[in-house]
């Protein structure tokens, strides 16, 4: 198992559990707009350059809060977003990078752009995140699969959230895994290729990803150990 949050190991083709939380555990997503802006920034960075110079957040916010730079240099050939979950005071991303520094470039642009937006919207200054993001290399398939499960079950920690609500949580990639939502910048096949099907086909379909997430008996955090958030 990798040691917890030590020196980051960057390799081409490597998978990483990337996460960060608000400074002093403060809220970093205060309402639906904040979640949408963060995901729209991810989409912009992981999609081909749009033909229009229109600001990437205009359609989400209705105004031009911050210039996302550079629009002519996206990272869709360097970084794949496999799964994600955004929580009120932290986020989880499961990422595969194709180049040695793809993840570093992606996270720097994402964090800088989101903090600029958040600070301007809330008329604040200073740090939003608790230091630099954490990125732990996932070097075995068993950890990759259980890490995606851990990420998708993260909303269970929210007060009053049961399993049904958790798996329909709007700010995670689980519904994309099941094909109920579509987005070309989310790459669930990196995990789904290990299963016979995405959705449960019968009551106890142990070969589907859905059953793996919903029915697996052992706590995912116990299996992935140091790959989980502190």
Steps between C-alpha positions, in 0.01 A plus 500: 500500500625852435585709802261778590556831320875473463698607193275491194599240243422627151504243221363494147178301490469513879173512695469739794261567785500880515331687781504820698285675758429854605747679725399436864247256349290793379228463238631526142167435324232720653218440252408334173673771294835431665477129420401578141787747453758252630373226269477739207865592551586130498298455181674796333846373588426145383319584173631609160538876462156653432465682165365811673711735717199531732597480864470137622291590807257743338239233432520385864517831688346746256804727524877492449639447850852392408702421189601137484848497344605379258190409299719398207682230698261249654614171649254250354787302343701494821248432778196272537249556779386152602270584792427783742301611800468857625409545866422828681851538645714269283521320167619166363625440146624173348728599213714327243778705344655420163798733538742536788373846601141491378351471848714783637395737221134402531478548877688832494265648239189356662582619852619845391192566286254374762657699784495818287131444425411413861687794651351748255149370553532513879708819515780327687877461461754238596522123491194283454659154504702332773834523327588321178281210386584144603563246223563133577606260228262204456723213390269195505164422341343391828572843651377675186163324517447545872616861484228578246252330734629702796465824302143422394397410856651814650163684531393244761695717744250783451237528773177325402644346184397138447630269227230590247561873542875445502501322165278768345718777638520765223868588549656159446574290192300191603206572268750544214635154578149356469438683172219713643704811424744557215812718475794434266745652749423230760669165424330227707611222266840498669318334792196346328716282276559283807129414528254307281252789503457844652144458629359218707317256271352277774445545872842376608712564194851467637653558158363855464662819619173612660486192722869534579436848639167432668538144631868438575525408867839639602549871564686647203710719730633192680614352169664806346660617826743785429329577170207648695480856624641575845 
